[in-house]
């Protein structure tokens, strides 16, 4: 009998495992893939996550980006130095690093173990897997956008936005985050550097996904001088925050991508995933300690401490992606806008601090 079983060893699941194990709770972390596993992802992480841990992330950081470069259909560029460097990581290595931190505190990891079903009986969860079944008093569903846990727990599936990723290796080392607008409608393309290569990603964040998303990505990468034939292209999905949701049920909670917390303006997902993992661990620990409304408070905490600002992000996204051309000229090209956005990504500012003024600037009337 484990105090908590966590399904999914991504940033949310491994964070929750770490903080629960740190509190002396018995934790089982189940992961369908073999570890370390590949994860298609841009790999940009805010250094703000360091506040939630007591260890050094240096071994998991591929490089630090010190500049942001914006373009409109690959032209009309503006480049700005940012005050706080963004961390670039290889997600497979980063996730494995977090998992090992949880293991060092006693969390048990079962990789290559697929969850086949769940049953709540005798006041605990039985998790049936491709291996031995496991029993836990509480359950954290952190199995990602396409995982079955949320559905099995009775939650309505959120809307998914299609995204595509290209992983390239080359010898040129860069320290610039590239964002291109206008090439894809109601979304953007981002090219993030990594040691010895880069990731190019594309997604629509408002409206319907274009059917030729991979072709748009391939054309952009080719124009950027990437050897597309020798690069890998993957498809994935994003679940963006789209209003407050109930994130708890009987002895179980949702965290990370499973909880649909990604920023609706920028698509940032790793920082909110880790934040939810921290709060999930706190909630489960309090529930194990006898606090009857601990899981209900988890939903409330996520909706208040993350969702409140995502309301503003969503309003900004509505204006920005409706009038992207105007927004690029009136907002993005201003150096101060880049500094403001970098501070938001780094957790130093909130959307609420700048939203009203920004929306007025974005509207073309």
C-alpha positions in Angstrom: 0.0 0.0 0.0 1.6 3.3 -1.2 0.5 6.6 0.2 0.3 7.9 -3.4 0.6 6.4 -6.9 1.5 8.9 -9.6 0.9 8.0 -13.2 3.2 9.8 -15.6 6.9 10.7 -15.0 7.0 14.0 -16.8 7.7 17.3 -15.0 4.4 17.3 -13.0 4.6 13.7 -11.9 8.3 13.7 -11.0 7.9 17.0 -9.1 5.0 15.6 -7.1 7.0 12.4 -6.4 10.0 14.4 -5.2 8.0 16.6 -2.8 5.9 13.8 -1.4 9.0 11.6 -0.9 10.7 14.6 0.8 7.8 14.7 3.2 8.4 11.1 4.1 5.4 9.7 2.1 5.7 6.4 0.2 5.4 7.1 -3.5 5.1 4.9 -6.6 5.7 6.7 -10.0 4.5 4.7 -13.0 5.7 5.6 -16.5 4.6 3.9 -19.7 7.9 4.5 -21.6 11.3 3.1 -20.9 13.6 5.7 -19.2 15.2 7.9 -20.2 12.6 8.5 -22.9 12.5 11.0 -25.7 9.9 13.8 -25.5 9.3 16.1 -28.4 9.4 19.6 -26.9 10.9 23.0 -27.5 12.6 22.7 -24.2 12.4 26.3 -23.0 12.1 26.5 -19.2 11.7 29.5 -16.9 14.4 29.7 -14.2 11.5 30.6 -11.9 11.1 26.8 -11.3 14.2 26.8 -9.1 12.2 28.4 -6.2 10.3 25.2 -5.8 13.3 22.9 -5.3 16.4 22.7 -3.1 18.9 21.3 -5.6 21.0 22.7 -8.5 19.5 22.3 -12.0 22.8 23.0 -13.7 23.4 19.3 -14.8 20.0 19.4 -16.6 20.5 22.7 -18.5 21.7 22.3 -22.1 22.4 26.0 -22.5 21.0 29.5 -21.5 19.4 31.8 -24.0 20.1 35.5 -23.6 18.3 37.0 -26.6 14.9 36.9 -28.2 14.4 37.5 -31.9 11.0 38.1 -33.4 10.2 38.0 -37.1 7.1 38.5 -39.3 7.0 35.8 -41.9 10.8 35.4 -41.4 11.4 39.1 -42.1 11.1 42.5 -40.3 13.2 41.1 -37.5 13.7 42.6 -34.0 16.3 41.2 -31.6 16.5 42.1 -27.9 18.8 41.1 -25.1 16.8 39.7 -22.1 17.7 40.4 -18.5 17.1 36.9 -17.2 18.4 34.0 -19.2 16.0 31.3 -20.2 17.0 27.7 -19.6 17.1 25.4 -22.7 16.9 21.7 -21.9 16.7 18.3 -23.6 13.4 17.0 -22.2 14.5 13.4 -22.0 17.5 14.4 -19.9 15.6 17.0 -17.9 12.8 14.7 -17.0 15.2 11.9 -16.1 17.1 14.4 -13.9 13.9 15.2 -12.0 13.0 11.5 -11.7 16.4 10.7 -10.2 16.0 13.5 -7.6 12.7 11.8 -6.5 14.4 8.4 -6.4 17.2 9.8 -4.2 14.5 10.5 -1.6 12.9 7.1 -1.7 10.3 7.3 -4.5 9.9 4.0 -6.3 9.9 4.2 -10.1 8.4 1.6 -12.4 9.3 2.4 -16.0 8.0 0.6 -19.1 4.8 0.0 -17.1 1.6 0.9 -18.8 -1.5 1.5 -16.7 -4.4 -0.6 -18.0 -7.2 0.5 -15.7 -8.0 1.8 -12.2 -10.5 0.8 -9.5 -11.5 2.6 -6.3 -12.3 0.1 -3.6 -11.8 -0.3 0.1 -10.9 3.5 0.3 -7.9 3.1 -2.0 -7.0 3.0 -5.6 -6.0 -0.2 -7.3 -4.0 0.6 -10.4 -3.8 -2.3 -12.9 -0.7 -2.2 -15.1 1.1 -4.3 -17.7 3.1 -5.6 -14.7 1.9 -6.2 -11.2 -1.1 -4.2 -9.9 -0.4 -1.5 -7.3 -2.5 -0.1 -4.5 -2.4 3.5 -3.2 -4.4 5.6 -0.8 -4.3 8.5 -3.3 -3.7 9.0 -7.0 -2.2 11.7 -9.1 -3.0 11.6 -12.8 -0.1 13.2 -14.7 0.0 11.1 -17.9 -0.2 14.0 -20.3 -2.5 15.2 -23.0 -3.2 11.9 -24.6 -3.2 9.7 -21.5 -6.4 7.9 -20.4 -6.4 8.8 -16.7 -8.5 11.9 -16.8 -11.2 10.1 -18.7 -11.1 7.1 -16.4 -11.5 9.5 -13.5 -14.6 11.0 -15.0 -13.3 14.3 -16.2 -14.3 15.9 -19.5 -11.6 15.9 -22.1 -10.3 19.4 -22.9 -9.8 20.7 -26.4 -6.5 19.7 -28.0 -4.4 21.8 -30.3 -2.2 20.1 -32.8 1.5 20.9 -32.7 4.5 19.7 -34.7 8.2 19.5 -33.7 11.4 19.2 -35.7 14.6 18.1 -33.9 17.8 19.1 -35.7 21.5 18.6 -34.9 24.2 20.9 -36.1 27.4 22.3 -34.8 26.5 26.0 -34.6 25.8 27.1 -31.0 23.3 29.9 -30.5 21.8 31.6 -27.5 18.7 33.2 -29.1 15.1 32.3 -28.9 13.4 32.8 -32.2 9.7 33.4 -32.6 8.1 33.8 -36.0 4.6 35.2 -36.5 2.4 35.4 -39.6 3.6 32.2 -41.2 0.9 30.2 -39.4 -2.5 31.7 -38.7 -3.5 32.3 -35.0 -0.3 30.7 -33.8 3.5 30.9 -34.2 6.7 29.0 -34.9 9.5 28.9 -32.4 13.1 27.8 -32.9 14.9 27.2 -29.6 18.6 26.4 -29.4 20.1 23.4 -27.7 23.7 22.3 -27.3 24.6 20.9 -30.7 21.2 21.6 -32.3 17.8 23.2 -32.1 14.1 22.4 -31.9 11.6 24.0 -34.2 8.0 23.9 -33.1 4.7 25.1 -34.6 1.2 25.3 -33.1 -2.1 27.2 -33.5 -3.3 28.6 -30.2 -6.6 29.9 -31.3 -9.1 28.6 -33.8 -8.8 25.3 -35.8 -5.6 23.6 -36.6 -4.5 23.8 -40.3 -4.3 20.5 -42.1 -0.9 21.3 -43.5 0.9 22.1 -40.2 3.8 19.7 -40.8 4.3 21.2 -44.3 4.4 24.7 -42.9 7.0 23.6 -40.4 9.1 21.9 -43.0 9.0 24.9 -45.3 10.1 27.2 -42.5 12.9 24.9 -41.4 14.2 24.6 -45.0 14.2 28.4 -45.3 16.2 28.6 -42.0 18.9 26.3 -43.5 17.9 23.2 -41.6 18.7 19.8 -43.2 15.1 18.6 -43.1 15.8 15.2 -44.7 18.1 14.3 -41.8 15.9 15.7 -39.1 13.1 14.1 -37.2 9.5 15.5 -37.3 7.0 14.6 -34.6 3.3 15.5 -34.0 2.0 16.2 -30.5 -0.9 18.0 -28.8 -1.3 21.0 -26.5 -4.0 21.4 -23.9 -4.3 25.1 -23.2 -5.9 26.7 -20.1 -9.5 27.5 -21.1 -11.2 28.4 -17.9 -11.2 27.1 -14.4 -11.8 23.4 -14.1 -12.4 20.9 -11.3 -9.1 19.1 -10.8 -10.0 16.7 -8.0 -12.3 13.7 -7.4 -12.4 10.8 -4.9 -8.8 10.5 -3.5 -7.4 11.7 -6.9 -6.2 14.8 -8.6 -5.0 15.9 -12.0 -1.7 17.6 -12.6 0.5 18.9 -15.5 -0.7 18.6 -19.1 -3.5 16.3 -17.8 -5.0 19.3 -16.0 -4.8 21.5 -19.2 -2.7 24.3 -17.7 -0.6 25.5 -20.6 -0.5 29.3 -21.2 -3.1 30.2 -23.9 -0.9 33.1 -25.2 2.6 31.6 -25.2 1.9 27.9 -25.1 4.3 27.6 -22.1 3.6 24.3 -20.3 6.6 23.1 -18.3 6.4 25.8 -15.6 2.7 25.4 -14.8 3.2 21.6 -14.9 5.9 21.8 -12.3 3.8 24.3 -10.2 0.9 21.9 -10.3 3.2 19.0 -9.2 4.3 21.1 -6.2 0.8 21.9 -5.2 -0.4 18.3 -5.8 2.2 17.0 -3.4 1.2 19.6 -0.8 -2.5 18.6 -1.2 -1.9 14.8 -1.0 0.4 15.3 2.0 -2.3 17.3 3.8 -5.0 14.7 2.9 -2.8 12.0 4.3 -2.6 14.1 7.4 -6.3 14.1 7.8 -7.4 17.4 6.2 -10.7 16.5 4.7 -10.9 19.3 2.1 -7.2 19.1 1.0 -8.0 18.0 -2.6 -10.8 20.6 -3.0 -8.3 23.2 -1.9 -5.9 22.0 -4.6 -8.4 22.8 -7.3 -9.0 26.2 -5.6 -5.3 26.9 -5.4 -4.5 26.1 -9.0 -7.5 28.2 -10.2 -6.6 31.1 -8.0 -2.8 31.1 -8.2 -2.5 30.1 -11.9 -5.9 30.4 -13.4 -6.6 34.0 -12.4 -3.6 35.2 -14.4 -4.5 32.9 -17.3 -7.8 34.8 -17.6 -5.8 37.8 -18.7 -3.5 35.6 -20.9 -6.6 34.3 -22.6 -7.9 37.8 -23.2 -4.6 38.9 -24.6 -4.4 35.8 -26.8 -7.9 36.6 -28.2 -6.8 40.1 -29.2 -3.3 39.1 -30.3 -4.2 36.2 -32.6 -7.1 38.0 -34.1 -5.0 41.0 -35.1 -1.5 39.4 -35.3 -0.2 41.8 -38.0 -1.2 44.9 -36.0 0.0 43.3 -32.8 3.4 42.6 -34.3 3.9 46.3 -35.4 2.3 47.9 -32.4 3.5 45.6 -29.7 6.1 43.0 -30.4 8.5 45.3 -32.3 8.8 47.5 -29.2 11.9 46.4 -27.2 10.0 47.0 -23.9 7.4 44.4 -25.0 10.1 41.7 -25.2 11.4 42.6 -21.8 7.9 42.5 -20.4 7.2 39.0 -21.9 10.5 37.6 -20.7 9.7 38.8 -17.1 6.3 37.1 -17.4 7.9 33.8 -18.5 10.4 34.1 -15.7 7.7 34.7 -13.1 8.7 38.2 -12.4 5.5 39.8 -13.8 2.0 38.6 -14.3 -0.3 39.2 -17.3 -2.7 41.1 -15.0 0.0 43.8 -14.6 0.1 44.6 -18.3 -3.1 43.2 -19.9 -5.4 46.2 -20.2 -2.8 48.5 -21.7 -1.6 45.7 -24.1 -5.1 44.9 -25.3 -5.8 48.6 -26.1 -2.6 48.7 -28.1 -3.5 45.5 -30.0 -7.0 46.5 -31.0 -6.9 48.3 -34.4 -9.8 50.6 -33.6 
